[in-house]
Amino acid sequence: MGILDFLFGGKEDPTKEWPVQEFAMPDFDLSDMSFGPLHFGCELSLAYVFGRPDLFTWRGSDYCELLYARHGFQIDFENGCLRYIAFFIGPDSLLPDHPKMVFAKPWLKKIAQFTSATNADGLKKILGDASSEDFDNDEIILTFSRSGLLLEFELTTEAFLKRWNIFPEAG
């Protein structure tokens, strides 16, 4: 037993026996808050449809990350339930370091596709006024509150999209 096993209760990768799957990345559907068969609060086992992730990581005794680098997204589970989705859309200093990493071009179902060419004005035209806007020396963050979720868009200082995070509002 290594130190990480000790710290995280000796937990193994529950996806290690899953087959590697080829799949078309599903749209994120805001009407029912789903990403393919996944919805916030669903069980980890439903992620089986995506197959074994390119990287599985425990970040605590009850929090894990499934990185699908070949498709440019990550899904996180806490206490076995979906808590977070991230789409990696453009260059970013905090991009996961994985040799198979590609940039995603996710769709917000029936509304728009997001790419590294999407800018802040485009997001506001699609989603309306942001709930919050944060500006610093490294990035711009626009957050939109929709259907009990926070849609957080991280943009470059030039206002081009690099990452889209989705997670439930605290409450």
Summary of the structure (lengths in Angstrom):
residues: 171
radius of gyration: 16.3
end to end distance: 37.8
largest distance: 52.8
contacts: 474
relative contact order: 0.15
helix: 13%
strand: 38%
